[in-house]
Amino acid sequence: MTVPVLAAEKLHKRFGPIRALDGVSLTVNEGEMFGLLGPNGAGKTTLISILCGLASVDAGEVRLFGQPFHRTDCDLRRLIGIGTQELSIYPDLSGRENLRFFGKLYGIRGPALERRVEELLASVGLTDRGDDRAGTFSGGMKRRLNLAAAIVHKPRLLFLDEPTTGVDPQSRNHIFEHVKKLNAGGVTVVYTSHYMEEVQELCSRIAILESGRMLACDTLPELLKLQDATLRIDVANPPAEFAAKLGTIPGVKRVAVADGFTLTVTDAAPVLVHVAQLCARLGVEWQTVSLREPTLERVFLQLTGRDLRD
């Protein structure tokens, strides 16, 4: 059985009276893009800080590449990259100087470092601004440089905490595509974002965190099964028994009658077939139908009771 790149078991963390993490467990497999969602204050940044060795845990265990991981384990920490929510770059250094600095922290020197710096500047679209002070960069450019600094040492596991916060659409798309390429090249990524659509498109599995607890963790199709779809049907002159017969269709959980028929269903496609057959059998004219399918946002709201940005 393949050993997970990252495994966390029953993590607990308190800050005084605040319970930041309350028994969180998760696994991330090699080459996976793992999404982490939660409203503000849910514990996402605390969890990432512990997983990458920036903070200690009160109780529980973290394992990296099958080995117990502690903050003092420098060998394992070299396998990790982290793009923090707060920018880690130095505004008084140029783009090149920032990347050289972070490269030297990981023991990269000489021509190998210079090649890596130029490669990264090109990959994040900053070659022409490489000698300018980072403090003069736009917000999007700073975010792109921050990502380059996080991967200067070619980590096997990359943590990205809100990597597109406050950036222009062009830079956001650039970061988005670069992360896809990194993952396609074999880098395992743990990704948090306020943008639900980013996590939904990027990540093969998604965990939802709230008040320090893991509410759900699964693939997107499985998470969507946590919420029902709704079908709104309008027909002309339905017979008195029409609503009752709709309720007998397999997969229909509830039927509400109010200026039409609203069906709560587990899977809309087969239900629509049965509804069409029922209408044909009863001679009922089907006028309009509308479908509201489950979305990650609606599942998130159902589980947490809050919007992602609350």
Number of C-alpha atoms within 10 A of each C-alpha: 3 7 15 17 19 22 21 21 15 15 23 21 23 15 9 7 6 10 15 23 26 18 16 19 17 15 16 21 16 18 18 21 23 24 27 24 24 27 22 16 15 22 24 23 18 19 23 21 18 20 25 24 19 15 15 15 20 12 15 14 18 24 19 22 17 13 13 13 23 21 15 10 11 11 9 18 19 16 16 22 22 24 23 19 17 12 15 18 23 17 16 13 16 20 30 22 19 23 30 20 17 21 23 14 13 13 10 17 13 9 9 10 20 16 10 21 25 15 15 22 21 14 15 19 16 20 16 10 16 20 13 17 17 22 15 13 17 13 17 21 22 23 29 27 28 25 27 27 25 24 23 23 22 18 17 20 27 25 23 22 22 18 27 26 16 12 18 14 11 10 21 19 13 17 24 15 13 17 21 15 12 17 19 13 10 13 21 24 28 21 24 26 22 20 14 16 11 15 22 17 10 20 20 15 20 24 20 22 25 24 19 24 21 21 15 16 20 15 16 18 13 11 20 19 14 17 20 20 18 22 19 18 19 16 15 12 11 16 10 8 8 15 18 10 12 21 16 12 17 13 17 20 15 14 20 13 11 7 10 16 18 21 25 21 23 20 17 19 11 13 19 17 11 15 16 13 12 16 16 12 9 11 13 16 14 16 9 11 14 11 15 12 16 19 20 19 15 17 19 26 14 13 16 18 13 14 15 18 10 9
